Amino acid sequence: MAGPPSTPDSKGSRYTRQGADVVLPKGKVAGKARAHRPGSDLSRGDTIRNENAQYVKESIKAIRDRTDVTEVIKLLLREEGLFSSAGSSMVSIAGSSGFRIAGYDSTGNMDLDVMALGYLLMDRLDTLHDYSAGYNDKPASKGLVNTLLLDVVTSGGCGAELVLRDDFTPDRMVPISYSSIEWQADGKGGRYPTQDSGEIELNIPTVFMAEHNRQPSDPYAASPLRPGLNNTMYFSEFLEDTRRAVNRTGHSRMTATIDTEKLANSAPQNVKNDDAKMQEWMKDQYESVVSSMEELEPEDAVVAFDSVSFNVHDTGGSKSDYSTMLTMLGNLQGAGLKTPASVTGLRASGGQGLSNAETLVYLKTVDSIRTPVEETMSRALTLAARLLGVDGFVKFSFMPINLRPEEELEAYKGTKQKRVFEALSFGLINDAQACWELAVRPQGMTAPLAGTRFYTKSTGTGEADRASSTGAALNPDTPSQSGGDDQ
């Protein structure tokens, strides 16, 4: 027998029958993705060009002349070592700890069923595919999360679109570049995103955008790496200037001196008697010495007649300020990129305590870029759950960042597990919250444990415990209470 209609506005739909206190989207929001992304404007069979396959060698001065901030940041993340290290470290540390999902019912209490549905929706991104549709281009959950984190680092925000099937069930999530978004006013004090100068309107409930530390007076957020652009330019220009200066004055030079008298005496007799031939011959000998010197490598040996003598000169030059300047500019660049020298590898002095303090502050900074991703994923998963008929909401959150090895954390995890079990045993938290605290997926839980006192220790007053003298001393037969009807 056929089930109830799947669309929210259909008569007798499961959403109406269930009595969900949720206003679901109406209209045609299912089917083909609407947001513009690489390749979405091409026809079938057209090749999507790989812009990253070509290496374009540019000086830092040429990069400085560009005006698109996001384009400059993307180029530096791809080509500049320290800038790329700062961005990659943020994304890697932010996404390496994993995530957990909390599910809440309509009253705001944690619910195991909603939580299990949240994990099931994440599974759909990874494993559940329609193999009859050909190649599957769904972004997996980890890849999607890392892409959103990288977008926050690059442009200051992130976005995603929840693509639905024709029956209003969620199919996949695709990222939307925040830098491609242009906000338009809705005339009611709010705004909605558009793309391609307003040609693509994303005023639909399946598009979700979030921003990182946006100023209340600014309509757009900025990349957290943007303050480091100027210092990166100064640092790279100084390195280029230093390289040229070292090549000019920092290396020894070998010079060759030609003894013209000896060279003239070694000329053939017919050349000596003709001044024009003599000048041409001397010129040929000079060019031969020059070409031989140009092709020399540092490890090559030089063999010549006594008409040519060689000497190595040390050009000198003061380079005592180079190290100090590099250290100062490196620290300025690290401050601008919010990445301390202990992370970028520029730490040349200071103790372990300084590095530890820098790392702790840095981890707080990294943790802040995860907030837009958590917001985007939570809203998308909540809409997906409600479209499946669940009256609740889903919270996506990352696990706390910890740089220590997993084996070293086992003792801490055991202590936390005991504390959670005690709270669950006395009913201070429910089963869903315990699963969330321990980052355990709610599967195979056959009986509720909250408030059952399953974690209380036995008093041990049985006869078996009193079989020995030690047991009798530890377990006396004295009544625990005086007795009586009122006890």
NUFISE-884960 format. One record per residue (C-alpha): residue number from 1; residue in one letter; x, y, z. Coordinates in steps of 0.25 Angstrom, whole numbers, plus 5000, padded with zeros to 4 digits. Each point is the difference from the previous one (the first is absolute). Last residue first. Layout:
BEGIN
+------+------+------+------+------+
: resi : resn :    X :    Y :    Z :
+------+------+------+------+------+
:  NUM :    A :    X :    Y :    Z :
...
+------+------+------+------+------+
END
This chain:
BEGIN
+------+------+------+------+------+
: resi : resn :    X :    Y :    Z :
+------+------+------+------+------+
:  487 :    Q : 5050 : 5011 : 5234 :
:  486 :    D : 4986 : 5004 : 5006 :
:  485 :    D : 4995 : 4986 : 5002 :
:  484 :    G : 5013 : 4996 : 5008 :
:  483 :    G : 5014 : 4998 : 4998 :
:  482 :    S : 5013 : 5005 : 5006 :
:  481 :    Q : 5007 : 5003 : 4987 :
:  480 :    S : 5012 : 4994 : 4993 :
:  479 :    P : 4999 : 4987 : 5008 :
:  478 :    T : 5014 : 4996 : 5006 :
:  477 :    D : 5004 : 4987 : 4993 :
:  476 :    P : 5014 : 5005 : 4998 :
:  475 :    N : 5006 : 5001 : 4986 :
:  474 :    L : 5015 : 5004 : 5000 :
:  473 :    A : 5003 : 4992 : 5013 :
:  472 :    A : 4992 : 4988 : 4995 :
:  471 :    G : 5007 : 5001 : 4987 :
:  470 :    T : 5014 : 5000 : 5006 :
:  469 :    S : 4996 : 4989 : 5009 :
:  468 :    S : 4995 : 4992 : 4988 :
:  467 :    A : 4987 : 4995 : 4996 :
:  466 :    R : 4993 : 5013 : 5003 :
:  465 :    D : 4999 : 5005 : 4985 :
:  464 :    A : 4993 : 4987 : 4996 :
:  463 :    E : 4990 : 5002 : 5011 :
:  462 :    G : 4995 : 5013 : 4993 :
:  461 :    T : 5003 : 5014 : 5004 :
:  460 :    G : 5007 : 5005 : 4988 :
:  459 :    T : 4995 : 5014 : 4999 :
:  458 :    S : 5000 : 5000 : 4985 :
:  457 :    K : 5005 : 5012 : 4993 :
:  456 :    T : 4991 : 5009 : 4992 :
:  455 :    Y : 5002 : 5001 : 4985 :
:  454 :    F : 4986 : 4994 : 4996 :
:  453 :    R : 4993 : 5009 : 5009 :
:  452 :    T : 4988 : 4999 : 4990 :
:  451 :    G : 4999 : 5016 : 4998 :
:  450 :    A : 5003 : 5000 : 4986 :
:  449 :    L : 5004 : 4986 : 4994 :
:  448 :    P : 4989 : 4998 : 4989 :
:  447 :    A : 5000 : 4986 : 4994 :
:  446 :    T : 5003 : 4994 : 4987 :
:  445 :    M : 5011 : 5010 : 4995 :
:  444 :    G : 5005 : 4994 : 4988 :
:  443 :    Q : 5004 : 5013 : 4993 :
:  442 :    P : 5001 : 5014 : 5006 :
:  441 :    R : 5014 : 5005 : 4995 :
:  440 :    V : 5009 : 5002 : 5011 :
:  439 :    A : 5007 : 5014 : 5001 :
:  438 :    L : 5001 : 4998 : 5015 :
:  437 :    E : 4993 : 5012 : 5004 :
:  436 :    W : 4990 : 4998 : 4988 :
:  435 :    C : 4997 : 4986 : 5004 :
:  434 :    A : 4998 : 5005 : 5015 :
:  433 :    Q : 4991 : 5011 : 4995 :
:  432 :    A : 4991 : 4990 : 4992 :
:  431 :    D : 4999 : 4990 : 5012 :
:  430 :    N : 4995 : 5011 : 5010 :
:  429 :    I : 5007 : 5009 : 5009 :
:  428 :    L : 4999 : 5001 : 5016 :
:  427 :    G : 4993 : 4987 : 5000 :
:  426 :    F : 5009 : 4994 : 5011 :
:  425 :    S : 5006 : 4990 : 4991 :
:  424 :    L : 5002 : 5010 : 4989 :
:  423 :    A : 5008 : 5009 : 5009 :
:  422 :    E : 5008 : 4989 : 5005 :
:  421 :    F : 5002 : 4995 : 4986 :
:  420 :    V : 5005 : 5014 : 4995 :
:  419 :    R : 5010 : 5001 : 5011 :
:  418 :    K : 5005 : 4986 : 4998 :
:  417 :    Q : 5002 : 5003 : 4985 :
:  416 :    K : 5007 : 5012 : 5003 :
:  415 :    T : 5010 : 4993 : 5008 :
:  414 :    G : 5002 : 4989 : 4989 :
:  413 :    K : 5002 : 5011 : 4989 :
:  412 :    Y : 5011 : 5007 : 5009 :
:  411 :    A : 5007 : 4987 : 5001 :
:  410 :    E : 4999 : 4997 : 4985 :
:  409 :    L : 5005 : 5013 : 4996 :
:  408 :    E : 5015 : 4996 : 4999 :
:  407 :    E : 4996 : 4989 : 4990 :
:  406 :    E : 4992 : 5010 : 4991 :
:  405 :    P : 5013 : 5008 : 4998 :
:  404 :    R : 5000 : 5015 : 5006 :
:  403 :    L : 4995 : 5011 : 4991 :
:  402 :    N : 4986 : 5002 : 5006 :
:  401 :    I : 4989 : 5008 : 4993 :
:  400 :    P : 4987 : 4998 : 5006 :
:  399 :    M : 4990 : 4992 : 4991 :
:  398 :    F : 4993 : 5007 : 4990 :
:  397 :    S : 4985 : 5003 : 5000 :
:  396 :    F : 4988 : 4997 : 4992 :
:  395 :    K : 4987 : 5003 : 5007 :
:  394 :    V : 4987 : 4994 : 4995 :
:  393 :    F : 4986 : 5005 : 5002 :
:  392 :    G : 4986 : 4994 : 5003 :
:  391 :    D : 4987 : 4996 : 4994 :
:  390 :    V : 5005 : 4988 : 4991 :
:  389 :    G : 4992 : 4998 : 4988 :
:  388 :    L : 5011 : 4998 : 4990 :
:  387 :    L : 4999 : 5014 : 4995 :
:  386 :    R : 5003 : 5004 : 5015 :
:  385 :    A : 5013 : 4992 : 5000 :
:  384 :    A : 5005 : 5006 : 4987 :
:  383 :    L : 4997 : 5014 : 5005 :
:  382 :    T : 5007 : 4997 : 5013 :
:  381 :    L : 5012 : 4994 : 4993 :
:  380 :    A : 5001 : 5013 : 4991 :
:  379 :    R : 4999 : 5009 : 5013 :
:  378 :    S : 5010 : 4992 : 5008 :
:  377 :    M : 5010 : 4999 : 4988 :
:  376 :    T : 5000 : 5015 : 4998 :
:  375 :    E : 5001 : 5004 : 5014 :
:  374 :    E : 5011 : 4990 : 5003 :
:  373 :    V : 5008 : 5005 : 4988 :
:  372 :    P : 4999 : 5014 : 5004 :
:  371 :    T : 5005 : 4997 : 5014 :
:  370 :    R : 5012 : 4992 : 4996 :
:  369 :    I : 5008 : 5012 : 4997 :
:  368 :    S : 5000 : 5004 : 5015 :
:  367 :    D : 5007 : 4987 : 5004 :
:  366 :    V : 5012 : 5004 : 4992 :
:  365 :    T : 5002 : 5012 : 5008 :
:  364 :    K : 4998 : 4993 : 5013 :
:  363 :    L : 5011 : 4990 : 4995 :
:  362 :    Y : 5009 : 5011 : 4997 :
:  361 :    V : 4999 : 5006 : 5014 :
:  360 :    L : 5004 : 4986 : 5006 :
:  359 :    T : 5011 : 4999 : 4989 :
:  358 :    E : 5006 : 5013 : 5004 :
:  357 :    A : 5000 : 4997 : 5015 :
:  356 :    N : 5007 : 4986 : 4997 :
:  355 :    S : 5011 : 5006 : 4991 :
:  354 :    L : 5003 : 5011 : 5011 :
:  353 :    G : 5001 : 4989 : 5010 :
:  352 :    Q : 5009 : 4992 : 4991 :
:  351 :    G : 5011 : 5011 : 5000 :
:  350 :    G : 5003 : 5011 : 4991 :
:  349 :    S : 5008 : 5001 : 4987 :
:  348 :    A : 4999 : 4997 : 4986 :
:  347 :    R : 4985 : 4998 : 4998 :
:  346 :    L : 4998 : 5001 : 4985 :
:  345 :    G : 4994 : 4986 : 4999 :
:  344 :    T : 4986 : 5005 : 4996 :
:  343 :    V : 4993 : 4994 : 5013 :
:  342 :    S : 5010 : 5005 : 5010 :
:  341 :    A : 5001 : 5013 : 4993 :
:  340 :    P : 4986 : 5003 : 5003 :
:  339 :    T : 4988 : 4999 : 4991 :
:  338 :    K : 4990 : 5011 : 5000 :
:  337 :    L : 5004 : 5004 : 4986 :
:  336 :    G : 5003 : 5014 : 5004 :
:  335 :    A : 5007 : 4996 : 5013 :
:  334 :    G : 5008 : 4990 : 4992 :
:  333 :    Q : 5004 : 5010 : 4989 :
:  332 :    L : 5005 : 5010 : 5011 :
:  331 :    N : 5008 : 4988 : 5007 :
:  330 :    G : 5006 : 4997 : 4986 :
:  329 :    L : 5003 : 5015 : 4997 :
:  328 :    M : 5008 : 5001 : 5014 :
:  327 :    T : 5007 : 4987 : 4998 :
:  326 :    L : 5004 : 5003 : 4986 :
:  325 :    M : 5005 : 5014 : 5004 :
:  324 :    T : 5009 : 4994 : 5011 :
:  323 :    S : 5006 : 4990 : 4991 :
:  322 :    Y : 5003 : 5010 : 4989 :
:  321 :    D : 5006 : 5010 : 5009 :
:  320 :    S : 5014 : 4994 : 5000 :
:  319 :    K : 5001 : 4999 : 4985 :
:  318 :    S : 5011 : 5010 : 4998 :
:  317 :    G : 5007 : 4998 : 4986 :
:  316 :    G : 5013 : 4993 : 4997 :
:  315 :    T : 5004 : 4998 : 4985 :
:  314 :    D : 5009 : 4988 : 5003 :
:  313 :    H : 5008 : 4999 : 4987 :
:  312 :    V : 5005 : 4987 : 4994 :
:  311 :    N : 5012 : 5002 : 4990 :
:  310 :    F : 5003 : 4993 : 4987 :
:  309 :    S : 5012 : 5002 : 4990 :
:  308 :    V : 4999 : 4999 : 4985 :
:  307 :    S : 5013 : 5000 : 4991 :
:  306 :    D : 5005 : 4989 : 5009 :
:  305 :    F : 4992 : 4990 : 4992 :
:  304 :    A : 4986 : 4995 : 5006 :
:  303 :    V : 4994 : 4990 : 5009 :
:  302 :    V : 4988 : 5004 : 5009 :
:  301 :    A : 4993 : 4990 : 5009 :
:  300 :    D : 4985 : 4998 : 5001 :
:  299 :    E : 4993 : 5000 : 5014 :
:  298 :    P : 4993 : 5014 : 4999 :
:  297 :    E : 4996 : 4997 : 4986 :
:  296 :    L : 5006 : 5007 : 4988 :
:  295 :    E : 4993 : 5003 : 4987 :
:  294 :    E : 5002 : 5015 : 5001 :
:  293 :    M : 5015 : 4998 : 5002 :
:  292 :    S : 5002 : 4992 : 4987 :
:  291 :    S : 4992 : 5010 : 4992 :
:  290 :    V : 5009 : 5012 : 5006 :
:  289 :    V : 5013 : 4993 : 4997 :
:  288 :    S : 4996 : 4996 : 4985 :
:  287 :    E : 4995 : 5015 : 4998 :
:  286 :    Y : 5014 : 5005 : 5004 :
:  285 :    Q : 5007 : 4990 : 4991 :
:  284 :    D : 4991 : 5004 : 4988 :
:  283 :    K : 5003 : 5015 : 5003 :
:  282 :    M : 5015 : 4997 : 5000 :
:  281 :    W : 4998 : 4993 : 4987 :
:  280 :    E : 4992 : 5012 : 4993 :
:  279 :    Q : 5010 : 5010 : 5005 :
:  278 :    M : 5012 : 4992 : 4995 :
:  277 :    K : 4993 : 4997 : 4987 :
:  276 :    A : 4999 : 5016 : 4998 :
:  275 :    D : 5014 : 5002 : 5005 :
:  274 :    D : 5006 : 4990 : 4990 :
:  273 :    N : 5015 : 4995 : 5002 :
:  272 :    K : 4996 : 4993 : 5014 :
:  271 :    V : 4988 : 4993 : 4993 :
:  270 :    N : 5009 : 4993 : 4990 :
:  269 :    Q : 5010 : 4996 : 5011 :
:  268 :    P : 4989 : 4993 : 5008 :
:  267 :    A : 4996 : 5006 : 5014 :
:  266 :    S : 5008 : 4996 : 5012 :
:  265 :    N : 5008 : 5013 : 5002 :
:  264 :    A : 4987 : 5008 : 4999 :
:  263 :    L : 4994 : 4992 : 5012 :
:  262 :    K : 5012 : 5002 : 5008 :
:  261 :    E : 5000 : 5015 : 4998 :
:  260 :    T : 4985 : 5000 : 5002 :
:  259 :    D : 5000 : 4994 : 5014 :
:  258 :    I : 4985 : 4997 : 5001 :
:  257 :    T : 4994 : 5001 : 5014 :
:  256 :    A : 4989 : 4991 : 5005 :
:  255 :    T : 4991 : 5004 : 5012 :
:  254 :    M : 4993 : 4991 : 5010 :
:  253 :    R : 4989 : 5007 : 5008 :
:  252 :    S : 4997 : 4996 : 5015 :
:  251 :    H : 4985 : 5001 : 5004 :
:  250 :    G : 4993 : 5010 : 5009 :
:  249 :    T : 5001 : 5012 : 4991 :
:  248 :    R : 4991 : 4998 : 4988 :
:  247 :    N : 4994 : 4987 : 5003 :
:  246 :    V : 4997 : 5004 : 5014 :
:  245 :    A : 4994 : 5013 : 4996 :
:  244 :    R : 4991 : 4993 : 4990 :
:  243 :    R : 4995 : 4990 : 5010 :
:  242 :    T : 4998 : 5011 : 5010 :
:  241 :    D : 4992 : 5008 : 4991 :
:  240 :    E : 4991 : 4987 : 4997 :
:  239 :    L : 4999 : 4997 : 5015 :
:  238 :    F : 4997 : 5015 : 5003 :
:  237 :    E : 4989 : 4999 : 4990 :
:  236 :    S : 4994 : 4987 : 5006 :
:  235 :    F : 5000 : 5006 : 5014 :
:  234 :    Y : 4994 : 5014 : 4996 :
:  233 :    M : 4989 : 4993 : 4991 :
:  232 :    T : 4997 : 4990 : 5012 :
:  231 :    N : 4999 : 5012 : 5009 :
:  230 :    N : 4990 : 5007 : 4991 :
:  229 :    L : 4992 : 4987 : 4998 :
:  228 :    G : 4999 : 4996 : 5015 :
:  227 :    P : 4988 : 5008 : 5003 :
:  226 :    R : 4992 : 4992 : 4990 :
:  225 :    L : 5003 : 4987 : 5006 :
:  224 :    P : 4987 : 5000 : 5009 :
:  223 :    S : 4992 : 5002 : 4987 :
:  222 :    A : 4990 : 5011 : 5000 :
:  221 :    A : 4985 : 5000 : 5002 :
:  220 :    Y : 4990 : 5008 : 4992 :
:  219 :    P : 4989 : 5010 : 5003 :
:  218 :    D : 5009 : 5008 : 5009 :
:  217 :    S : 4994 : 5008 : 5012 :
:  216 :    P : 4998 : 4988 : 5009 :
:  215 :    Q : 5014 : 4995 : 4997 :
:  214 :    R : 5001 : 4986 : 4995 :
:  213 :    N : 5007 : 4990 : 5009 :
:  212 :    H : 4999 : 4988 : 4991 :
:  211 :    E : 4988 : 4999 : 4991 :
:  210 :    A : 4989 : 4990 : 4997 :
:  209 :    M : 4992 : 4996 : 4988 :
:  208 :    F : 4989 : 4990 : 4998 :
:  207 :    V : 4993 : 4997 : 4987 :
:  206 :    T : 4988 : 4990 : 5001 :
:  205 :    P : 4990 : 5011 : 5004 :
:  204 :    I : 5000 : 5007 : 4987 :
:  203 :    N : 5004 : 5015 : 4997 :
:  202 :    L : 5012 : 4995 : 4992 :
:  201 :    E : 4998 : 5009 : 4988 :
:  200 :    I : 5009 : 4997 : 4988 :
:  199 :    E : 5000 : 5013 : 4991 :
:  198 :    G : 5003 : 5009 : 5012 :
:  197 :    S : 5014 : 5004 : 4995 :
:  196 :    D : 5005 : 4986 : 4998 :
:  195 :    Q : 4995 : 4994 : 5013 :
:  194 :    T : 4989 : 5004 : 5010 :
:  193 :    P : 4999 : 4999 : 5015 :
:  192 :    Y : 4988 : 5006 : 5009 :
:  191 :    R : 4998 : 5012 : 5009 :
:  190 :    G : 4992 : 5005 : 5011 :
:  189 :    G : 4994 : 5013 : 5004 :
:  188 :    K : 4987 : 4997 : 4993 :
:  187 :    G : 5004 : 5005 : 4986 :
:  186 :    D : 5007 : 4987 : 4997 :
:  185 :    A : 5013 : 5006 : 4998 :
:  184 :    Q : 5010 : 4993 : 4991 :
:  183 :    W : 5013 : 4993 : 5005 :
:  182 :    E : 5010 : 4996 : 4989 :
:  181 :    I : 5006 : 4987 : 5002 :
:  180 :    S : 5012 : 4994 : 4991 :
:  179 :    S : 5010 : 5003 : 5011 :
:  178 :    Y : 4992 : 4991 : 5010 :
:  177 :    S : 5002 : 4988 : 4990 :
:  176 :    I : 4988 : 4990 : 5001 :
:  175 :    P : 5003 : 4986 : 5005 :
:  174 :    V : 4991 : 4989 : 4995 :
:  173 :    M : 4991 : 4991 : 5009 :
:  172 :    R : 4993 : 4987 : 4996 :
:  171 :    D : 4987 : 4993 : 4997 :
:  170 :    P : 4990 : 5005 : 5011 :
:  169 :    T : 4986 : 4995 : 4998 :
:  168 :    F : 4990 : 5010 : 4994 :
:  167 :    D : 4994 : 4989 : 4990 :
:  166 :    D : 5007 : 5007 : 4988 :
:  165 :    R : 5013 : 4998 : 5007 :
:  164 :    L : 5006 : 5011 : 5008 :
:  163 :    V : 5014 : 5007 : 4999 :
:  162 :    L : 5003 : 5007 : 5013 :
:  161 :    E : 5009 : 5012 : 4996 :
:  160 :    A : 5012 : 5004 : 5008 :
:  159 :    G : 5007 : 5013 : 5005 :
:  158 :    C : 5013 : 5005 : 5005 :
:  157 :    G : 5005 : 5013 : 5006 :
:  156 :    G : 5013 : 5008 : 5002 :
:  155 :    S : 5006 : 4999 : 4986 :
:  154 :    T : 5012 : 4990 : 5000 :
:  153 :    V : 4999 : 4995 : 5015 :
:  152 :    V : 4985 : 4998 : 4999 :
:  151 :    D : 5001 : 4994 : 4987 :
:  150 :    L : 5011 : 4990 : 5005 :
:  149 :    L : 4990 : 4996 : 5011 :
:  148 :    L : 4989 : 4998 : 4990 :
:  147 :    T : 5009 : 4991 : 4992 :
:  146 :    N : 5005 : 4992 : 5012 :
:  145 :    V : 4985 : 4998 : 5004 :
:  144 :    L : 4997 : 4995 : 4986 :
:  143 :    G : 5012 : 4991 : 4999 :
:  142 :    K : 4996 : 4994 : 5014 :
:  141 :    S : 4986 : 4998 : 4996 :
:  140 :    A : 5002 : 4994 : 4986 :
:  139 :    P : 4997 : 5010 : 4988 :
:  138 :    K : 4990 : 4993 : 4991 :
:  137 :    D : 5006 : 4999 : 4986 :
:  136 :    N : 4994 : 4986 : 4997 :
:  135 :    Y : 5004 : 4995 : 4986 :
:  134 :    G : 4988 : 4993 : 4993 :
:  133 :    A : 4985 : 5003 : 5005 :
:  132 :    S : 4997 : 4985 : 5002 :
:  131 :    Y : 5009 : 4999 : 5012 :
:  130 :    D : 4991 : 5009 : 5008 :
:  129 :    H : 5009 : 5002 : 5012 :
:  128 :    L : 5000 : 4998 : 5015 :
:  127 :    T : 5014 : 4999 : 5005 :
:  126 :    D : 5006 : 5013 : 5004 :
:  125 :    L : 4990 : 5011 : 4999 :
:  124 :    R : 4989 : 4991 : 5004 :
:  123 :    D : 5008 : 4996 : 5012 :
:  122 :    M : 4999 : 5015 : 5005 :
:  121 :    L : 4985 : 4999 : 4999 :
:  120 :    L : 5000 : 4987 : 5008 :
:  119 :    Y : 5008 : 5007 : 5011 :
:  118 :    G : 4990 : 5010 : 5001 :
:  117 :    L : 4989 : 4990 : 5000 :
:  116 :    A : 5007 : 4993 : 5012 :
:  115 :    M : 4999 : 5013 : 5008 :
:  114 :    V : 4986 : 5002 : 4997 :
:  113 :    D : 4997 : 4987 : 5005 :
:  112 :    L : 5008 : 5001 : 5012 :
:  111 :    D : 4994 : 5013 : 5005 :
:  110 :    M : 5006 : 5012 : 5007 :
:  109 :    N : 4990 : 5008 : 5006 :
:  108 :    G : 4996 : 5013 : 4994 :
:  107 :    T : 4985 : 4998 : 5000 :
:  106 :    S : 4999 : 4997 : 4985 :
:  105 :    D : 5010 : 4989 : 5001 :
:  104 :    Y : 5015 : 5002 : 5000 :
:  103 :    G : 5011 : 4993 : 4993 :
:  102 :    A : 5015 : 5002 : 5003 :
:  101 :    I : 5010 : 4996 : 4989 :
:  100 :    R : 5015 : 4998 : 5002 :
:   99 :    F : 5012 : 5004 : 4992 :
:   98 :    G : 5014 : 4996 : 4997 :
:   97 :    S : 5013 : 5006 : 5006 :
:   96 :    S : 5007 : 5002 : 4987 :
:   95 :    G : 4991 : 5011 : 4995 :
:   94 :    A : 5006 : 5012 : 5007 :
:   93 :    I : 5014 : 4995 : 5001 :
:   92 :    S : 5001 : 4997 : 4985 :
:   91 :    V : 4992 : 5013 : 4996 :
:   90 :    M : 5009 : 5009 : 5008 :
:   89 :    S : 5013 : 4993 : 4997 :
:   88 :    S : 4996 : 5001 : 4985 :
:   87 :    G : 4998 : 5015 : 5001 :
:   86 :    A : 5013 : 5003 : 5007 :
:   85 :    S : 5008 : 4991 : 4992 :
:   84 :    S : 4995 : 5006 : 4987 :
:   83 :    F : 5004 : 5014 : 5005 :
:   82 :    L : 5014 : 4995 : 5004 :
:   81 :    G : 5002 : 4993 : 4986 :
:   80 :    E : 4994 : 5009 : 4990 :
:   79 :    E : 4994 : 4994 : 4988 :
:   78 :    R : 4986 : 4994 : 5003 :
:   77 :    L : 4996 : 5007 : 5012 :
:   76 :    L : 5007 : 5013 : 4994 :
:   75 :    L : 4991 : 4999 : 4988 :
:   74 :    K : 4987 : 4997 : 5008 :
:   73 :    I : 5003 : 5012 : 5008 :
:   72 :    V : 5003 : 5009 : 4988 :
:   71 :    E : 4987 : 4996 : 4994 :
:   70 :    T : 4992 : 5002 : 5012 :
:   69 :    V : 5006 : 5014 : 5001 :
:   68 :    D : 4997 : 5004 : 4986 :
:   67 :    T : 5009 : 5012 : 4997 :
:   66 :    R : 5012 : 4994 : 4994 :
:   65 :    D : 5013 : 5009 : 5001 :
:   64 :    R : 5006 : 4993 : 5012 :
:   63 :    I : 5000 : 4987 : 4992 :
:   62 :    A : 5009 : 5006 : 4989 :
:   61 :    K : 5009 : 5005 : 5012 :
:   60 :    I : 5001 : 4986 : 5005 :
:   59 :    S : 5006 : 4996 : 4988 :
:   58 :    E : 4992 : 4990 : 4991 :
:   57 :    K : 5003 : 4987 : 4994 :
:   56 :    V : 4987 : 4994 : 4995 :
:   55 :    Y : 4999 : 4985 : 5002 :
:   54 :    Q : 4989 : 4994 : 4992 :
:   53 :    A : 4992 : 4988 : 5005 :
:   52 :    N : 4993 : 5009 : 5010 :
:   51 :    E : 4990 : 5006 : 4990 :
:   50 :    N : 4995 : 4986 : 4996 :
:   49 :    R : 4990 : 5002 : 4989 :
:   48 :    I : 4986 : 4994 : 5001 :
:   47 :    T : 4998 : 4993 : 4986 :
:   46 :    D : 4987 : 5001 : 4994 :
:   45 :    G : 4993 : 4986 : 4997 :
:   44 :    R : 4987 : 5005 : 5006 :
:   43 :    S : 4998 : 5015 : 4999 :
:   42 :    L : 5008 : 5009 : 5010 :
:   41 :    D : 4994 : 5010 : 5010 :
:   40 :    S : 5001 : 4991 : 5012 :
:   39 :    G : 5015 : 4997 : 4997 :
:   38 :    P : 5005 : 5007 : 5012 :
:   37 :    R : 4989 : 5004 : 5009 :
:   36 :    H : 4987 : 5008 : 4998 :
:   35 :    A : 4989 : 4997 : 5010 :
:   34 :    R : 4987 : 4994 : 4995 :
:   33 :    A : 5002 : 4985 : 5002 :
:   32 :    K : 4990 : 4992 : 4992 :
:   31 :    G : 4988 : 4993 : 5007 :
:   30 :    A : 4993 : 5005 : 5012 :
:   29 :    V : 4996 : 5015 : 5003 :
:   28 :    K : 4987 : 5000 : 4992 :
:   27 :    G : 4990 : 5007 : 5009 :
:   26 :    K : 4998 : 4999 : 5015 :
:   25 :    P : 5011 : 4999 : 5011 :
:   24 :    L : 4996 : 4994 : 5014 :
:   23 :    V : 4993 : 5008 : 5011 :
:   22 :    V : 5003 : 4991 : 5012 :
:   21 :    D : 4991 : 4996 : 5012 :
:   20 :    A : 4999 : 4986 : 4995 :
:   19 :    G : 4986 : 4994 : 5001 :
:   18 :    Q : 5003 : 4987 : 4994 :
:   17 :    R : 4989 : 5000 : 4991 :
:   16 :    T : 5004 : 5013 : 4994 :
:   15 :    Y : 5014 : 4996 : 4998 :
:   14 :    R : 4996 : 4986 : 4994 :
:   13 :    S : 4992 : 5007 : 4989 :
:   12 :    G : 4985 : 5000 : 5001 :
:   11 :    K : 4998 : 5010 : 4989 :
:   10 :    S : 5013 : 5004 : 4994 :
:    9 :    D : 5007 : 5013 : 5005 :
:    8 :    P : 5012 : 4992 : 5007 :
:    7 :    T : 5003 : 4992 : 4988 :
:    6 :    S : 5001 : 4985 : 5002 :
:    5 :    P : 4986 : 4995 : 4998 :
:    4 :    P : 4995 : 4989 : 5010 :
:    3 :    G : 5005 : 4986 : 4997 :
:    2 :    A : 4995 : 4991 : 4989 :
:    1 :    M : 4995 : 4986 : 5004 :
+------+------+------+------+------+
END
